[in-house]
């Protein structure tokens, strides 16, 4: 797991909003703002944070489903945003995504065999018979019977639909898969089954995952490393064990304290609560973006934005990290 498969350097995605006559009247939403990230081969990197912090946008910009504003994405050392249309089309076989909503991500007008065959035909997989055989293999891989190929999406449960979505993502033997809230729409029991499937497929096919989620209990059992985002910036990156045992950024500490614990003796435990106003993504505060809610903020936090500093492989963007 030492080789870097995909990385970003200063990656940003900004959305202009407003239609004022003067440029000074126009606002910009900094959905992703200067992200430096490395994901290693065959690891599961979890990306966590509150809704609206930029997790999904980052995943899609990394796959070039959305064009960047600035920065770079390197896949095995190759800049994805420097590729022309033909080269990027060939590269897409290696880069895939599993969407959040299994009810919206499958075309209701198509049978399962057509849904799975579409990416195979797009990349000239083979003859019609070879494509049909591959579709059957894909259903086998995700634990569904081949006889279901002729059914429509509405004839499946949510968990089964998500398995079909996973099968579609694996059609062309990818190496890197973005799982965008892939289990958040499922019941807890079904979540466990899908997570076990993803883990088995990772071992079998040597996959690398970017696992986007807001469910920290899932992260703890599934991820190798964790990146914490806040308002478009990465504030902490470390191994799952480090992040849960000794968070160094105050925002991460508050996230961890909100995780429910299945222990009735800790039901009434005291937990730190966030206070203050949530900054607007269109009007970000100066300095550290978290200082308006941070109980440890000092004068420098209000004027100077902290950079990510590496502390033995555990990086944190904070002027006063908790381990000090």
PyMOL commands that set and color helices and strands:
alter all, ss='L'
color gray80, all
select helices_A, chain A and resi 23-25+55-62+80-82+85-94+112-122+128-141+146-150+153-155+158-169+188-205+216-222+240-245+250-257+264-266+299-303
alter helices_A, ss='H'
color red, helices_A
select strands_A, chain A and resi 4-17+27-40+44-48+70-75+78-79+95-98+176-180+208-212+225-230+233-239+309-311+314-316
alter strands_A, ss='S'
color yellow, strands_A
deselect
rebuild
show_as cartoon
